[in-house]
Amino acid sequence: MGTLKNKLLVAMPNMTDPYFSKSVIFICEYNRDGAVGFIINKPISTMKVLSSGIKDKFFKDLIAQSKKIYFGGPVSIHEACILSNDNIENIDFNTNETIKLSNDFELIKKILFDDKEFKNTKLLFGHSAWEKNQLDNEIKNGDWLVHDCPEILFNKNPKTLWRDLIKLFGFDKFKMTGISGVS
């Protein structure tokens, strides 16, 4: 399989995992050891699985009210990362020519607490990761579709992104039955 770096994974309609169901994931690293990516279409406030385990009232309120924070995945949920294609300072890592990644604390605070809106920028808590061959096997099994246009992660509505991509692939989520696998 060719590289999945800078591609989008689109969960198949029949995926039932509470973290990955209806997810769109931007893969920022892919090599022989595995893959790392971020779910880009789930505001953290919509993730009931997460908010039920948070005991600190400050964080509960922040998560409940913020449309700026996204659930990046179930790994290291306490760590924040910024994904952007805007020209902002303190970007640490270029995933490609246009999309950049950072975990700069000052920038995270600005995104969280300043009234200024950061366009084409997502603040993500947590990430998604796969061990060697795990993601390749999930794709072969029919759990994921691969889309080759990561630029849409900033210019599409996150609430409709998954549905729009599923339709683009020609699937109707209401006519799907069974378990993973595409024949």
GIGI-V362021 format. One record per residue. RES is the residue in one letter. SS is DSSP state (hx for helix, st for strand, lp for the rest). BURIAL is + if it has 16 or more other ideal C-beta (glycine too) atoms within 10 Angstrom, else -. Layout:
# GIGI-V362021
res:ss:burial
RES:SS:BURIAL
RES:SS:BURIAL
This chain:
# GIGI-V362021
res:ss:burial
M:lp:-
G:lp:-
T:lp:-
L:lp:+
K:lp:+
N:lp:+
K:lp:+
L:st:+
L:st:+
V:st:+
A:st:+
M:lp:+
P:lp:+
N:lp:+
M:lp:+
T:lp:-
D:lp:-
P:lp:-
Y:lp:+
F:lp:+
S:lp:-
K:lp:+
S:lp:+
V:st:+
I:st:+
F:st:+
I:st:+
C:st:+
E:st:+
Y:st:+
N:st:-
R:lp:-
D:lp:-
G:st:-
A:st:+
V:st:+
G:st:+
F:st:+
I:st:+
I:lp:+
N:lp:+
K:lp:+
P:st:+
I:hx:+
S:hx:+
T:hx:-
M:lp:+
K:hx:-
V:hx:-
L:hx:+
S:hx:-
S:lp:-
G:lp:-
I:lp:-
K:lp:-
D:lp:-
K:hx:-
F:hx:-
F:hx:-
K:hx:-
D:hx:-
L:hx:+
I:hx:+
A:hx:-
Q:hx:-
S:lp:-
K:lp:-
K:lp:+
I:st:+
Y:st:+
F:st:+
G:lp:+
G:lp:+
P:lp:+
V:st:-
S:st:-
I:st:+
H:st:-
E:st:-
A:st:+
C:st:+
I:st:+
L:st:+
S:st:+
N:lp:+
D:lp:-
N:lp:-
I:lp:+
E:lp:-
N:lp:-
I:lp:+
D:lp:-
F:st:-
N:st:-
T:lp:+
N:lp:-
E:lp:-
T:lp:-
I:lp:+
K:st:+
L:st:+
S:st:+
N:lp:-
D:lp:+
F:hx:-
E:hx:-
L:hx:+
I:hx:+
K:hx:-
K:hx:+
I:hx:+
L:hx:-
F:hx:-
D:lp:-
D:lp:-
K:lp:-
E:lp:-
F:lp:+
K:lp:-
N:lp:+
T:st:+
K:st:+
L:st:+
L:st:+
F:st:+
G:st:+
H:st:+
S:st:+
A:st:+
W:st:+
E:st:-
K:lp:-
N:lp:-
Q:hx:-
L:hx:+
D:hx:-
N:hx:-
E:hx:+
I:hx:+
K:hx:-
N:lp:-
G:lp:+
D:lp:+
W:st:+
L:st:+
V:st:-
H:st:+
D:lp:-
C:lp:-
P:lp:+
E:lp:-
I:hx:+
L:hx:+
F:hx:+
N:hx:-
K:lp:+
N:lp:-
P:hx:+
K:hx:-
T:hx:-
L:hx:+
W:hx:+
R:hx:-
D:hx:-
L:hx:+
I:hx:+
K:hx:-
L:hx:-
F:lp:-
G:lp:-
F:lp:+
D:lp:-
K:hx:-
F:hx:-
K:hx:-
M:lp:-
T:lp:-
G:lp:-
I:lp:-
S:lp:-
G:lp:-
V:lp:-
S:lp:-
